[in-house]
Amino acid sequence: MIICNTSLFDSAMFRLTWRPLISAIAYAFTLSAGDDFVIQKAITGFRQCAYLASQFEVPEVFDTIVQSLAGATGLLEDGSDTSNFPTVEKDGQKLVVSPLSIRFGQSYRSQLATVVLFTITNGNAGAVRAGWTSIFEMFTTLFAHSLLPPPMLVMEDFLAGVMTIPMKVAQPVVAAPARAEGGLLSTLSSYLLSPYGGSSDALAGGVNDVGEEDLERTLVAVDCLGSCKLEELYGEIL
């Protein structure tokens, strides 16, 4: 047996071992939510696997990493109601406080998984294939909870120019049928059927039941997602 200091077989060895290696890293990452040391080591393992996959041109690795980390982000399709979330202004910044933003802002593991996923994807967008399904599912969830960066919340219209993407289609106000009799009842009906009286949308921006702790967690979520440079990744695929 001759021991040689050569990299001749590195590519072949990586192609044989990357699947069980990523499975082991993902398993450790998932089960070690309270162990910061193991989480940091797992993240380092993901980054090193991505680096080797880029060097040895193994694009399947990126899809596996994205799909392994996507479940840990907590940003896949969320089944909760996405309406009537309160909007709070903090230091000149409008924040939508939702159960998702609170949950994400208090989960260190979810934040780390998100940052690693998008850091790896940002530099290797051309190598991702099946992983785009998970990425766009996360984009959809973030959009529904108003957590996407501002550049991703606008679109270009040939007639109207740049405009904000509406969260939902505005419903036309149905005019009340004209009635001959007047009086208090008629006035009250007109008020309730007007676009302002009794509108649930007008109450959606209230700040009731928004505690300082929930607001701080939402700020943490916004800052974390801002560091992921989502708009740069989105710009690569346009």
C-alpha positions as CSV (number, residue, x, y, z in Angstrom):
1,M,0.0,0.0,0.0
2,I,1.4,3.4,-1.0
3,I,0.2,6.5,0.7
4,C,0.2,9.5,-1.8
5,N,-0.5,13.1,-1.0
6,T,-2.7,13.7,-4.0
7,S,-6.1,15.1,-4.7
8,L,-6.7,12.9,-7.7
9,F,-9.5,10.9,-6.0
10,D,-11.1,13.7,-4.1
11,S,-13.9,14.3,-6.7
12,A,-14.7,10.5,-6.8
13,M,-14.8,10.3,-3.1
14,F,-17.1,13.3,-2.7
15,R,-19.5,12.0,-5.3
16,L,-19.7,8.7,-3.4
17,T,-20.2,10.2,0.1
18,W,-22.1,13.5,-0.2
19,R,-25.6,12.0,0.2
20,P,-25.1,10.2,3.5
21,L,-22.9,13.1,4.6
22,I,-25.6,15.7,4.1
23,S,-28.2,13.4,5.7
24,A,-26.1,13.1,8.8
25,I,-25.5,16.8,9.0
26,A,-29.2,17.6,8.5
27,Y,-30.1,15.0,11.2
28,A,-27.7,16.6,13.7
29,F,-29.0,20.1,12.9
30,T,-32.6,19.1,13.3
31,L,-32.2,17.3,16.7
32,S,-29.8,19.7,18.3
33,A,-32.0,22.8,18.6
34,G,-30.6,23.6,22.0
35,D,-26.9,22.9,21.4
36,D,-25.3,25.9,19.8
37,F,-22.0,24.1,19.3
38,V,-23.6,21.3,17.3
39,I,-25.6,23.7,15.3
40,Q,-22.6,25.8,14.3
41,K,-20.7,22.6,13.3
42,A,-23.7,21.5,11.2
43,I,-23.8,24.9,9.5
44,T,-20.1,24.7,8.7
45,G,-20.6,21.2,7.3
46,F,-23.4,22.5,5.0
47,R,-21.1,25.3,3.8
48,Q,-18.2,23.0,3.1
49,C,-20.4,20.6,1.2
50,A,-21.6,23.5,-0.9
51,Y,-18.0,24.6,-1.6
52,L,-16.9,21.1,-2.6
53,A,-20.0,20.7,-4.8
54,S,-19.1,23.9,-6.6
55,Q,-15.5,22.8,-7.1
56,F,-16.3,19.3,-8.3
57,E,-19.4,20.4,-10.3
58,V,-22.1,18.3,-8.5
59,P,-25.2,20.5,-8.7
60,E,-27.5,17.9,-7.1
61,V,-25.8,18.7,-3.8
62,F,-27.4,22.2,-3.8
63,D,-30.9,20.9,-4.2
64,T,-30.4,18.5,-1.3
65,I,-29.0,21.2,0.9
66,V,-31.9,23.6,0.1
67,Q,-34.5,20.9,0.7
68,S,-32.8,19.8,4.0
69,L,-32.6,23.4,5.3
70,A,-36.0,24.6,4.1
71,G,-37.9,22.5,6.6
72,A,-35.8,24.0,9.4
73,T,-36.5,27.6,8.4
74,G,-40.2,27.5,9.4
75,L,-40.9,29.5,6.3
76,L,-42.6,26.9,4.2
77,E,-46.3,27.3,3.4
78,D,-48.0,28.5,6.5
79,G,-51.6,27.5,7.0
80,S,-52.6,30.4,9.3
81,D,-54.9,33.2,8.3
82,T,-53.0,36.0,6.6
83,S,-55.5,38.8,7.1
84,N,-56.0,41.4,9.8
85,F,-52.5,41.4,11.1
86,P,-51.7,44.6,13.0
87,T,-49.3,47.1,11.5
88,V,-47.1,49.0,13.9
89,E,-44.7,51.9,13.1
90,K,-41.3,51.6,14.9
91,D,-38.5,54.1,14.3
92,G,-40.1,55.2,11.0
93,Q,-40.5,51.6,9.8
94,K,-43.8,49.9,9.3
95,L,-43.9,46.4,10.7
96,V,-46.6,43.8,10.2
97,V,-46.7,41.7,13.4
98,S,-48.0,38.2,12.6
99,P,-47.7,34.8,14.3
100,L,-45.0,33.9,11.7
101,S,-42.9,36.9,12.3
102,I,-43.0,36.4,16.1
103,R,-42.3,32.7,15.8
104,F,-39.4,33.2,13.4
105,G,-38.0,36.1,15.5
106,Q,-37.7,33.9,18.6
107,S,-36.2,30.8,16.8
108,Y,-32.4,31.0,16.6
109,R,-32.3,27.7,14.7
110,S,-34.8,28.9,12.1
111,Q,-32.8,32.1,11.6
112,L,-29.6,30.3,11.2
113,A,-31.1,27.8,8.7
114,T,-32.5,30.7,6.6
115,V,-29.3,32.6,6.5
116,V,-27.3,29.5,5.5
117,L,-29.8,28.5,2.9
118,F,-29.9,31.8,1.2
119,T,-26.2,32.5,1.5
120,I,-25.4,29.2,-0.2
121,T,-28.1,29.7,-2.9
122,N,-27.1,33.3,-3.6
123,G,-23.7,32.3,-4.8
124,N,-24.9,29.2,-6.7
125,A,-28.3,30.1,-8.1
126,G,-27.4,28.5,-11.5
127,A,-26.8,25.1,-9.9
128,V,-30.2,24.9,-8.1
129,R,-32.9,22.9,-9.8
130,A,-35.6,21.2,-7.8
131,G,-34.7,23.4,-4.8
132,W,-36.5,26.4,-6.4
133,T,-39.9,24.8,-5.4
134,S,-39.0,25.2,-1.7
135,I,-37.5,28.7,-2.2
136,F,-40.5,30.1,-4.0
137,E,-42.8,28.5,-1.4
138,M,-40.8,30.5,1.2
139,F,-41.1,33.6,-0.9
140,T,-44.9,33.1,-1.0
141,T,-45.1,32.7,2.8
142,L,-43.0,35.8,3.4
143,F,-45.0,37.8,0.9
144,A,-48.3,36.8,2.6
145,H,-46.9,38.0,6.0
146,S,-45.3,41.2,4.5
147,L,-41.8,40.1,5.4
148,L,-40.2,40.4,1.9
149,P,-37.8,43.3,1.3
150,P,-39.4,46.4,-0.3
151,P,-37.8,45.8,-3.8
152,M,-39.7,42.5,-4.0
153,L,-43.0,44.0,-3.2
154,V,-43.3,46.2,-6.3
155,M,-43.8,45.4,-9.9
156,E,-43.5,47.3,-13.2
157,D,-46.7,48.2,-15.1
158,F,-46.4,49.5,-18.6
159,L,-49.2,52.0,-18.0
160,A,-49.0,52.8,-14.3
161,G,-45.2,52.5,-13.9
162,V,-43.8,51.0,-10.7
163,M,-46.6,50.0,-8.3
164,T,-46.9,48.0,-5.1
165,I,-48.2,44.4,-5.5
166,P,-51.6,44.3,-3.7
167,M,-52.0,41.7,-1.0
168,K,-55.5,40.9,-2.3
169,V,-57.8,42.2,-5.0
170,A,-59.9,45.1,-4.0
171,Q,-63.6,44.2,-3.9
172,P,-66.0,46.7,-5.5
173,V,-68.4,48.3,-3.1
174,V,-71.9,47.4,-4.0
175,A,-74.2,50.4,-3.7
176,A,-77.3,50.0,-1.6
177,P,-80.6,50.0,-3.5
178,A,-82.3,53.4,-3.5
179,R,-85.2,53.6,-1.1
180,A,-87.9,56.2,-1.1
181,E,-88.2,56.5,2.7
182,G,-85.5,58.4,4.7
183,G,-84.9,58.7,8.3
184,L,-82.4,57.2,10.8
185,L,-82.6,53.7,9.5
186,S,-81.7,54.8,6.0
187,T,-78.8,56.9,7.2
188,L,-77.4,54.0,9.3
189,S,-77.6,51.6,6.3
190,S,-75.7,54.0,4.1
191,Y,-73.0,54.3,6.8
192,L,-72.6,50.6,7.2
193,L,-72.4,50.0,3.4
194,S,-69.9,52.8,2.8
195,P,-66.3,51.8,2.1
196,Y,-65.2,53.2,5.5
197,G,-68.0,52.4,7.9
198,G,-67.5,49.0,9.6
199,S,-64.7,48.0,7.2
200,S,-62.6,45.2,8.5
201,D,-59.6,46.5,6.4
202,A,-59.7,49.8,8.3
203,L,-59.4,47.9,11.6
204,A,-56.7,45.6,10.3
205,G,-54.0,48.2,10.9
206,G,-54.8,48.5,14.6
207,V,-52.1,47.9,17.2
208,N,-54.3,46.2,19.8
209,D,-52.7,43.2,21.5
210,V,-49.2,43.9,20.2
211,G,-46.8,43.6,23.0
212,E,-43.3,45.0,23.1
213,E,-41.8,41.5,23.1
214,D,-43.7,40.6,20.0
215,L,-42.6,43.8,18.3
216,E,-38.9,43.1,19.2
217,R,-39.2,39.5,17.7
218,T,-40.7,40.9,14.5
219,L,-37.8,43.4,14.3
220,V,-35.3,40.5,14.7
221,A,-37.1,38.6,11.9
222,V,-37.0,41.6,9.6
223,D,-33.3,42.1,10.3
224,C,-32.5,38.4,9.8
225,L,-34.3,38.3,6.5
226,G,-32.6,41.6,5.4
227,S,-29.2,39.9,5.9
228,C,-30.2,37.1,3.5
229,K,-30.2,39.4,0.5
230,L,-33.4,38.0,-0.9
231,E,-33.7,40.7,-3.5
232,E,-30.3,39.8,-5.0
233,L,-31.3,36.2,-5.4
234,Y,-34.6,37.2,-6.9
235,G,-32.7,39.5,-9.3
236,E,-30.6,36.6,-10.5
237,I,-33.6,34.7,-11.8
238,L,-35.4,37.6,-13.5
